[in-house]
Amino acid sequence: MRPARYTLCFSALTPVLLSALMVLSGCESFPPASFPGQSRESRPGSGGPGSTSGAVGPSATGTGTAASVAASAQAAAALEVRARKGAVSERAPLQLQAARAWLHAGRPFEATRVLGAITAPLTPAQDIEKQVLEADLLAERGQTQQAWQKMSGIPEPAGTPFETQYLSSRMRIALGAGRPVEGVRSEMTAERFASTNQERSALRSDLLAQLRQARERGVKLEAEASQDVTVRGWLELGAMASDAAGTSAAAGTSISAAAQAAHWRTSYPAHPASELLASALPAPIALSGKMHKIALLLPVTGQASGYAALIHSGFDYAYQQLPADSRPQVQVFDTGAMPVAEALNQARSEGSDFIVGPLTRTEVDVAAATNITVPTLALNYLSVGRNAPNGLFQFGLSPEEEARLVAQRLLAAGLKRGATLAPTGDWGTRVMAAFTQELLAGGGTILAQGVYDSNGHDFGAPIRTILATDQSYARRQRLELILGVKLEFEPRSRNDLEFIFAPGQATNLRLLRPQLRFQYAGNVPVYATSDAYAVDGGVANQDLDGLIMPTMPWLVPGSGEADTIRQAAQEAGGANVAWQSGLYAFGYDALQMSLALAATGRNHAGLRIAGLTGQLTVDADGRVHREPVWARITRQGEPQIVSGD
């Protein structure tokens, strides 16, 4: 028989709150409470999307609206007052309710204090509730393995109103501790106590969201880890689910989405997560019936042929994902062997419905000066000051754009005072100009600037300049001259830096990052552009530990659909390692974008593509904007998705 569940709905309005507490004081038992801003399906006892039970990490508590968080805190304080004034028999259950309310309000220290103040004898059920709260608090402090060890030793309170809370906490703690199979099993058990389809849907949505978050923290979601077909289906869907929450429109569109969804449905028929599939994966890109022939302009020969080969490989792999009967003809024009203007004219005269390319900025400038009679997606941006004619779209991998995004992220995080360290030369100058302009426009300040020779290996001098440790060294030398003895010495770096922006190539950053740490800047967040990381860097990437950068989903393990496609491309490529390059992903997205633009025609305002290089949109001027993922390099030398800093 399903245990009855009762809820105490806290309100932000004091009169209503106190009235509810008066009702509570007349109850003989105190089951799990629901909190402000939560629907019935998402209360802590149900394990729904708004549940904060078993919170793993700061993001799981205090994340409702400001009003609901404040009301939870108000309710917790009022419950404590009732506990102090009430009868001894009422005290412990009221304190347990108060601790849960403090946890929901995002104030775990208060919850810990309340639990520590419980002195009255507890019933077996209340003791289990207290232990679960203690496990939740361990997880909240980041002690995920200790939390799981404690949680796994707590018996399930079967047949009690607290069972759903227990299962919700167990699910979250298991996923936080890297035990996805146990997390899924807990949700499956919780579904037995859901009385409506709405409650079951809420539980399933919460599980998928938790699986996605676990994946982004580096937890491996491998279907092979379980023999249970339902568990396997959850793990596989969690591994490929989009990072965008809500609808497929929010996730964007993708040429591989339909095939992935069909494969999952075939593998897991009648799976409980089938109802989430449409929102978990991007929507398929609609193919235009008028798209019969695509011209691809790349420098197949010549100085840029290596780059072109990687882009072509990604483009071709994307092409192979299209239904065979819907594939347009693709004709490649070698701009390394023929002038761009000639290649464009030939492509147009031979009936191309869409043109992808050219690649270099010089070639794009030439293309813009021609008569654009066929929609064209250039694989670079026009030179500064050049305007794009109608029909010319621009899509590129711009380090300047990434530098602007870094500045925007720093400003959003309240990190406004910092230093920069960039390579000499045109590349460094352009990237620093973009970053500086964006940061200063948002009210930021650059306290120190340094430059380094990208051909060098010792970056000590410019680092000491931006950290002002060169002044400490100068003081030591003066004292040694005066005293005539060598002094024990530890330089002091400036303490007013909130960030260091150090763009550069991977070989430079693998040297620069450890030297920054050696020069006493280990606690200052260091940001760079995606050029700082190379997949083929191997163990050398461990030297980038802690570096934060915007990058492609393609290059980050656990990035959902991009990760799934990368694994498939790796298997299909065999000994060919072209898939490791970001340019491979760029080529894949070039085909996705061209198909989407052809399908939408002039109405591309709402176009959004779940790209391998990032979420892609197009502005009114035909410029493609890329929203990357943010990653921090781990001690193992791998990028890991981060949501905020």
C-alpha positions in Angstrom: 0.0 0.0 0.0 1.4 3.4 -0.9 2.1 5.5 2.2 0.2 8.7 2.5 2.1 11.9 2.0 1.3 15.2 3.7 3.0 18.5 3.0 3.6 21.8 4.7 3.7 24.5 2.1 5.7 27.4 3.4 4.7 30.9 2.2 6.7 34.1 1.8 3.8 35.9 3.5 4.3 35.8 7.3 0.6 35.6 8.3 0.1 32.6 6.0 3.3 31.0 7.2 2.4 31.4 10.9 -1.0 30.0 10.2 0.5 27.0 8.6 2.8 26.5 11.6 -0.2 26.7 13.9 -1.7 23.8 12.0 1.5 21.9 12.1 1.7 22.2 15.9 -1.5 20.3 16.2 -0.2 17.4 14.1 1.0 14.1 15.6 3.7 13.6 13.0 5.8 15.8 10.8 6.3 14.3 7.4 8.6 15.9 4.7 7.8 19.5 3.9 7.4 21.2 0.5 9.0 24.6 0.1 8.1 27.9 -1.6 8.4 27.9 -5.4 7.9 24.1 -5.6 4.9 22.4 -7.3 3.5 19.2 -5.7 5.5 17.2 -8.1 8.8 18.9 -7.2 8.7 19.0 -3.5 11.5 17.3 -1.5 9.5 14.2 -0.9 8.8 13.6 -4.5 12.3 14.0 -6.0 10.9 16.2 -8.7 12.9 19.0 -10.6 12.7 21.5 -7.8 13.7 19.0 -5.1 16.7 20.0 -3.0 17.0 16.7 -1.1 20.4 15.1 -1.4 21.8 18.3 -2.8 25.1 17.6 -4.5 27.1 20.8 -4.9 26.0 24.4 -4.3 23.8 24.5 -7.4 21.4 22.1 -5.8 20.3 24.3 -3.0 19.0 27.8 -2.8 18.4 27.9 -6.5 14.7 28.8 -6.6 13.5 32.3 -7.0 14.8 34.9 -4.6 11.4 35.0 -3.0 11.2 31.2 -2.5 14.7 31.0 -1.0 13.9 33.9 1.4 10.6 32.3 2.3 12.3 29.0 3.1 14.8 30.8 5.3 11.9 32.6 7.0 10.0 29.3 7.5 13.1 27.6 8.9 13.6 30.3 11.5 9.9 30.2 12.4 10.1 26.4 12.8 13.0 26.8 15.2 11.0 29.3 17.3 8.1 26.7 17.5 10.6 24.0 18.5 11.9 26.1 21.3 8.5 27.0 22.6 6.7 23.8 21.9 6.4 20.6 23.9 9.4 18.3 24.1 7.6 15.7 22.0 7.3 18.3 19.2 10.8 19.5 19.3 12.8 17.0 17.3 10.4 16.7 14.3 10.2 20.5 14.1 14.0 20.8 14.2 14.3 18.2 11.4 11.8 20.2 9.3 13.8 23.4 10.1 17.1 21.8 9.0 15.5 20.7 5.6 14.2 24.2 5.1 17.6 25.8 5.8 19.1 23.4 3.2 16.5 24.4 0.7 17.3 28.0 1.4 20.9 27.3 0.5 22.2 27.7 4.0 23.8 24.4 4.9 25.7 25.8 7.9 22.4 26.7 9.5 21.0 23.2 8.8 24.1 21.7 10.4 23.6 23.9 13.5 20.0 22.8 13.9 20.9 19.1 13.6 23.5 19.5 16.2 21.0 21.1 18.6 18.7 18.1 18.5 18.9 16.5 22.0 15.5 14.9 22.3 15.2 11.1 21.7 14.4 10.2 18.1 12.1 7.6 16.8 13.6 5.1 14.3 12.0 7.0 11.4 13.3 10.4 12.7 16.8 8.9 13.1 16.7 7.9 9.5 15.6 11.4 8.5 18.4 12.9 10.5 21.0 10.6 8.9 19.7 11.4 5.4 20.1 15.1 6.2 23.6 14.5 7.4 24.4 12.7 4.1 22.8 15.6 2.2 25.1 18.1 4.0 28.2 16.1 3.3 27.3 16.1 -0.4 26.6 19.9 -0.2 30.1 20.4 1.2 31.6 18.5 -1.8 32.4 15.4 0.3 30.6 13.2 -2.2 32.2 9.9 -1.4 31.7 10.3 2.3 28.1 11.2 1.6 27.5 8.1 -0.5 29.2 5.9 2.2 26.8 7.3 4.8 23.8 7.1 2.5 24.4 3.5 1.5 24.4 2.5 5.1 21.0 4.0 5.8 18.1 1.5 5.6 15.3 2.4 3.3 12.3 3.6 5.3 9.9 1.4 3.4 6.2 2.2 3.9 6.8 5.6 5.6 6.0 9.1 4.3 9.8 9.8 4.3 10.6 7.1 1.7 10.3 9.4 -1.4 12.6 11.9 0.3 15.1 9.1 1.0 15.1 7.9 -2.6 15.5 11.5 -3.9 18.5 12.1 -1.7 19.9 8.7 -2.6 19.6 9.4 -6.3 21.4 12.8 -6.1 24.1 11.6 -3.8 24.8 8.5 -5.9 25.1 10.6 -9.0 27.4 13.1 -7.2 29.6 10.2 -6.1 29.9 8.8 -9.6 27.5 5.9 -9.2 25.0 6.5 -12.0 23.6 3.0 -11.9 22.6 3.4 -8.2 21.2 6.9 -9.0 18.9 5.5 -11.7 17.7 2.6 -9.6 16.7 5.0 -6.9 14.6 7.0 -9.3 13.0 3.8 -10.7 12.0 2.8 -7.1 10.6 6.3 -6.4 8.3 6.0 -9.4 6.4 3.2 -7.6 5.1 5.9 -5.2 4.1 8.4 -7.8 0.3 8.5 -7.9 -0.1 10.5 -11.2 1.5 10.7 -14.6 2.5 14.2 -13.8 4.5 13.1 -10.8 6.2 10.3 -12.7 7.1 12.8 -15.5 8.6 15.1 -12.9 10.7 12.3 -11.4 12.0 11.4 -14.9 12.8 15.0 -15.9 14.7 15.4 -12.7 16.7 12.2 -13.3 17.6 13.2 -16.8 18.7 16.7 -15.5 20.8 15.0 -12.8 22.4 12.6 -15.3 23.3 15.5 -17.5 24.9 17.4 -14.6 26.8 14.3 -13.5 28.1 13.9 -17.1 29.3 17.5 -17.1 31.2 16.8 -13.9 33.1 14.0 -15.6 31.0 11.0 -14.5 31.0 8.3 -17.1 27.5 7.3 -18.2 28.2 3.9 -19.9 25.2 1.7 -20.7 27.5 -1.3 -20.4 27.7 -0.7 -16.6 24.3 -2.4 -16.1 22.4 -5.5 -17.4 19.1 -3.8 -16.7 17.7 -2.5 -20.0 15.8 0.3 -18.3 19.0 1.5 -16.5 21.0 1.1 -19.7 18.5 3.3 -21.6 18.7 6.0 -19.0 22.5 6.0 -19.1 22.7 6.2 -22.9 20.1 9.0 -23.1 21.9 10.9 -20.3 25.2 10.6 -22.2 23.8 12.2 -25.4 21.2 14.5 -24.0 21.5 18.2 -25.0 22.9 20.7 -22.6 19.9 22.9 -23.3 17.0 22.4 -21.0 13.3 22.5 -21.8 12.4 22.1 -25.5 14.1 20.9 -28.6 13.9 24.4 -29.9 16.1 25.6 -27.0 18.5 22.8 -27.9 18.6 23.8 -31.5 18.6 21.6 -34.6 21.0 18.9 -35.8 21.3 16.7 -38.8 22.1 13.6 -36.6 19.2 14.1 -34.1 16.6 12.0 -36.0 19.0 9.1 -36.5 20.1 9.2 -32.8 16.5 9.3 -31.6 15.5 6.4 -33.9 18.4 4.3 -32.8 17.6 4.9 -29.1 13.9 4.1 -29.6 14.8 0.9 -31.4 17.3 -0.1 -28.6 14.9 0.7 -25.8 11.3 0.3 -26.8 8.6 1.3 -24.3 11.3 2.9 -22.1 10.0 5.3 -19.4 12.3 8.1 -20.8 10.7 8.0 -24.2 8.4 10.9 -23.3 11.6 13.0 -22.7 13.3 12.2 -26.0 11.9 15.1 -28.0 13.2 17.7 -25.5 16.4 15.8 -24.7 17.8 15.9 -28.2 17.9 18.7 -30.8 15.2 18.7 -33.4 16.2 17.5 -36.9 17.2 20.0 -39.5 14.6 20.4 -42.1 15.9 19.7 -45.6 14.9 22.0 -48.4 13.5 20.3 -51.4 15.2 22.9 -53.5 18.7 22.0 -52.3 20.1 19.7 -55.1 23.7 20.8 -55.4 26.3 22.3 -53.1 29.6 23.8 -54.2 32.4 23.5 -51.6 35.3 25.9 -52.1 38.5 24.9 -50.3 42.2 25.3 -51.0 42.7 21.5 -51.6 46.3 22.3 -52.7 48.6 24.9 -51.6 49.7 26.4 -48.2 46.3 26.0 -46.5 45.7 22.5 -47.8 46.2 20.8 -44.4 43.4 22.9 -42.8 41.2 22.3 -45.9 41.6 18.6 -45.6 40.4 18.6 -41.9 37.4 20.8 -42.8 36.6 18.6 -45.8 36.7 15.4 -43.6 34.2 16.9 -41.1 32.0 18.2 -43.9 32.0 14.7 -45.6 31.2 12.9 -42.3 28.2 15.2 -41.7 27.1 14.5 -45.3 27.2 10.8 -44.7 24.7 11.3 -41.8 22.0 12.5 -44.2 19.4 10.1 -45.5 20.8 8.7 -48.7 17.8 9.7 -50.7 18.0 13.3 -49.4 21.6 14.1 -50.0 22.4 16.9 -52.4 25.3 16.6 -54.9 28.5 18.1 -53.6 31.1 19.5 -56.0 34.5 20.6 -54.6 36.4 23.5 -56.2 40.1 23.8 -55.4 40.8 27.5 -54.7 44.5 26.6 -54.3 44.6 25.8 -58.0 42.1 28.4 -59.4 41.2 32.0 -58.5 38.3 32.4 -56.1 36.3 34.6 -58.5 36.6 32.0 -61.2 35.6 29.1 -58.8 32.6 31.1 -57.7 31.5 31.9 -61.3 31.9 28.3 -62.3 29.9 27.1 -59.3 27.1 29.5 -60.1 27.0 28.7 -63.8 26.9 25.0 -63.2 23.7 25.2 -61.1 24.9 25.2 -57.5 22.0 25.9 -55.1 24.3 26.9 -52.2 28.0 27.6 -51.9 30.2 26.8 -48.9 33.5 28.7 -48.8 35.9 30.2 -49.5 38.2 29.7 -46.5 40.8 32.4 -46.1 40.0 36.0 -45.2 41.6 37.3 -48.4 39.4 34.9 -50.4 36.3 36.0 -48.5 37.0 39.7 -49.3 37.2 38.7 -53.0 34.0 36.7 -52.8 32.2 39.7 -51.3 33.2 41.9 -54.3 31.5 39.5 -56.7 27.8 39.4 -57.7 26.3 37.1 -55.0 23.5 35.4 -56.9 23.7 32.1 -55.0 23.5 32.0 -51.1 27.1 31.6 -49.9 28.4 30.6 -46.5 32.0 31.9 -46.2 34.2 30.0 -43.8 35.9 33.1 -42.4 35.0 36.8 -41.7 35.5 39.8 -43.9 38.3 42.2 -43.1 37.5 44.9 -40.6 35.4 47.7 -42.2 34.0 45.5 -45.0 30.3 45.0 -45.2 28.7 41.8 -46.3 26.4 41.9 -49.4 23.0 40.2 -49.3 23.3 36.5 -49.7 26.8 36.3 -48.1 26.9 34.6 -44.6 30.1 34.6 -42.5 31.0 31.7 -40.3 34.5 31.4 -38.7 36.5 30.3 -35.7 37.5 33.7 -34.4 39.9 34.1 -31.4 38.9 37.8 -31.2 35.3 36.7 -30.6 36.4 34.2 -27.9 38.4 37.0 -26.3 35.2 39.1 -26.1 33.3 36.2 -24.6 36.0 35.9 -21.9 35.6 39.6 -21.1 31.8 39.2 -20.9 32.1 36.2 -18.6 34.5 38.0 -16.3 32.2 41.0 -16.0 29.2 38.8 -15.4 31.1 37.1 -12.6 32.0 40.4 -11.0 35.7 39.9 -11.9 36.6 43.4 -13.2 40.2 44.0 -12.1 43.0 41.9 -13.7 46.1 41.6 -15.8 46.8 40.4 -19.3 49.7 38.5 -20.8 49.7 38.1 -24.6 52.1 37.0 -27.3 53.8 39.6 -29.4 52.8 39.8 -33.1 49.6 40.5 -35.0 47.6 37.6 -33.5 48.2 38.7 -29.9 47.5 42.3 -30.8 44.2 41.5 -32.4 43.0 39.3 -29.5 44.1 41.7 -26.9 42.4 44.6 -28.6 39.1 42.7 -28.7 39.4 41.7 -25.1 40.4 45.1 -23.8 37.6 46.9 -25.7 34.9 44.6 -24.3 36.2 44.6 -20.8 36.6 48.4 -20.5 33.2 48.9 -22.1 31.7 46.8 -19.3 33.4 48.8 -16.5 36.4 46.5 -16.1 40.0 47.6 -15.5 43.3 46.2 -16.7 45.8 46.8 -13.9 48.9 45.4 -15.7 49.8 44.3 -19.2 52.6 42.1 -20.3 53.8 40.5 -23.6 55.9 37.5 -24.3 57.9 36.1 -27.2 56.0 33.1 -28.5 59.3 31.6 -29.6 60.7 31.7 -26.1 60.5 29.3 -23.2 61.2 31.5 -20.1 58.3 33.9 -19.5 59.6 34.9 -16.0 60.2 38.6 -16.8 56.8 39.5 -18.2 55.1 37.4 -15.4 57.1 39.3 -12.7 56.0 42.5 -14.4 52.3 41.9 -14.2 52.5 40.4 -10.7 54.8 43.2 -9.5 57.2 40.7 -8.0 60.0 42.4 -9.9 59.7 45.1 -7.2 60.2 42.6 -4.5 63.3 41.3 -6.2 64.6 44.9 -6.6 64.1 45.5 -2.8 66.0 42.3 -2.0 68.9 43.3 -4.1 69.1 46.7 -2.5 69.0 45.2 1.0 71.7 42.6 0.1 73.9 45.4 -1.1 73.4 47.4 2.1 73.8 44.4 4.4 76.4 42.5 2.4 74.8 39.1 2.9 72.4 36.8 1.0 68.9 37.0 2.3 66.2 34.3 2.6 63.5 35.6 0.3 60.0 35.0 -0.9 58.6 37.6 -3.2 55.2 39.1 -2.7 52.9 39.3 -5.7 50.2 41.9 -5.9 47.0 41.0 -4.2 44.5 43.0 -6.2 44.3 40.8 -9.3 40.9 39.1 -9.8 41.9 37.4 -13.0 44.7 36.9 -15.6 43.9 36.7 -19.3 46.7 34.9 -21.1 45.7 34.0 -24.7 48.2 32.0 -26.7 49.0 28.7 -28.5 49.0 25.4 -26.7 52.8 25.1 -26.7 53.2 28.5 -25.1 50.4 28.0 -22.5 51.8 24.6 -21.4 55.0 26.5 -20.4 53.3 29.7 -19.2 50.7 28.2 -16.8 53.3 26.4 -14.5 55.5 29.5 -14.5 52.5 31.6 -13.3 52.0 29.2 -10.5 55.7 29.2 -9.6 55.6 33.0 -9.5 52.9 33.0 -6.8 49.9 33.5 -9.0 48.4 30.0 -8.4 45.3 31.4 -6.7 44.4 33.9 -9.4 42.0 32.5 -12.1 43.7 32.2 -15.5 41.7 32.5 -18.7 42.7 31.9 -22.3 41.1 31.3 -25.7 40.6 27.8 -27.0 43.9 27.9 -28.8 45.5 27.1 -25.5 44.4 23.4 -25.6 45.4 20.8 -28.2 43.8 17.4 -28.1 47.1 15.7 -29.2 49.0 17.3 -26.3 48.7 14.2 -24.2 50.2 14.3 -20.7 51.7 17.7 -21.5 48.2 19.1 -21.1 48.5 18.4 -17.4 50.6 21.6 -17.2 47.4 23.5 -18.1 45.7 22.5 -14.8 43.1 25.0 -13.8 43.1 27.0 -17.0 39.6 28.2 -18.0 38.6 28.8 -21.6 35.7 28.9 -24.1 35.8 25.9 -26.4 33.9 23.6 -28.6 31.6 20.9 -27.3 33.5 18.6 -29.8 36.7 18.9 -27.7 35.1 18.3 -24.3 34.3 14.8 -23.0 30.8 14.5 -21.6 29.4 17.2 -23.9 26.3 15.3 -24.9 25.4 14.9 -28.5 28.8 16.2 -29.6 30.5 13.5 -27.5 28.2 10.8 -29.1 29.0 12.0 -32.6 32.8 12.2 -31.8 32.9 8.6 -30.6 31.1 7.5 -33.8 33.4 9.5 -36.0 36.4 8.0 -34.2 35.2 4.5 -34.8 34.4 5.3 -38.4 37.8 6.9 -39.0 39.9 4.0 -38.0 43.6 5.1 -38.2 42.6 8.5 -39.5 42.7 11.0 -36.6 41.3 14.0 -38.4 38.3 13.8 -36.0 40.6 15.1 -33.2 40.7 18.6 -34.7 38.3 21.4 -34.1 38.5 22.1 -37.8 36.8 18.7 -38.4 33.9 19.9 -36.2 33.9 23.2 -38.1 33.5 21.4 -41.4 30.6 19.3 -39.9 28.9 22.5 -38.7 29.5 24.2 -42.1 27.2 21.6 -43.7 24.7 21.8 -40.9 24.5 25.6 -41.3 24.3 25.5 -45.1 21.4 23.1 -44.9 19.6 25.1 -42.3 20.1 28.4 -44.2 18.8 26.8 -47.4 15.7 25.6 -45.5 14.9 28.9 -43.8 15.6 31.1 -46.8 15.5 34.7 -45.8 13.8 34.0 -42.5 16.8 32.9 -40.4 16.1 35.1 -37.3 15.1 32.1 -35.2 17.6 29.7 -36.6 19.6 27.8 -33.9 21.9 24.9 -34.5 23.2 22.5 -31.9 26.7 22.6 -33.4 29.8 20.6 -32.6 31.6 24.0 -32.3 28.8 25.5 -30.1 25.3 26.7 -30.3 25.1 28.6 -33.6 22.8 31.5 -34.5 22.7 34.0 -37.4 22.2 37.8 -37.0 20.5 40.2 -39.4 23.8 40.8 -41.2 24.4 37.2 -42.0 27.1 36.8 -39.4 27.1 33.4 -37.6 27.6 33.7 -33.8 29.0 30.8 -31.9 28.1 30.2 -28.2 30.9 27.8 -26.9 30.9 25.7 -23.8 33.2 26.7 -20.9 35.8 24.3 -19.7 38.5 24.1 -17.0 41.5 21.9 -17.6 41.8 19.2 -14.9 44.9 17.8 -13.3 44.6 14.9 -15.8 45.0 17.4 -18.6 41.4 17.1 -19.9 38.8 19.8 -20.4 35.8 19.6 -18.1 32.7 21.6 -18.5 32.1 24.3 -16.0 28.9 26.4 -15.6 30.2 29.3 -13.6 33.2 30.6 -11.8 
